[in-house]
């Protein structure tokens, strides 16, 4: 059986990794966590990064089928709306996103958000599976992130979003809205129960594309290895988060995320992305 082709695109400004998955049997493809370039000072948006991936899709005459969001992102501005407009692919996110929409949209003053999640094309239930040619994706709901977050298991490959990172980088920060260190540790145990050779492809990487295996994570993840228990992880993650800078893209990123990757309209006056205290979200 032919294995799907996976191409990783690292976005240096945010550390996000966008993945292009190609089924070699049908030439259908999926994109995981697409990113828009965004300047928080000028509010300028640029699609150069995601357009590179779109150009690859068109050059190879691939059939875009799924845009797989691993959650409502606070660390980068989603390009899902632009990608759907350009390719016609369907946007998928975890079904629990409805809980987040009902909580966040009123706090942002967003009145054009469908609170039942109809702005997304598929609300994936934990453990469901859905196909793309000869490839099948199974979402794993993540309780330690903002509701709606999921990892995607594809055969022996797991896309972990911002929860489990490369062994040297530990776990994603747990001080953003909806994140919880204890439940993040619980989620990671689901990953570490997978077969040892399962490939781990994180959605965030500090300097380069980082791939590992379940065995490597269990042995060497600096915060989530087998020798670190739940209470130790909470202490480690809390201490690490305390010295991290504030997530400067969070307000804009979450406003776009709850709109299924579409930008809010440009107002007649004032900022397009008014600042918000994310600690109150």
Secondary structure, DSSP 8 states (H G I E B T S, - for coil): ----EEEEEEETTTTEEEEEEE-TTT-EEEEES-EEEE-TTT--EE-HHHHHHHHHHHHTT-EEEEEE--S--SSSEE-HHHHHHHH--EEEEETTHHHHHHHHHHHHT--SS-TTSTTSSEEE-TT-EEEETTEEEEEEE-TTSSTT-EEEEETTEEEEETSB--TTT-B--S-STT--HHHHHHHHHHHHTS-TT-EEEESB-SSS--EEEHHHHHHH-TTTSTT--HHHHHHHHHHHHHTS---TTHHHHHHHHTTTT------SSS-SS----GGG-
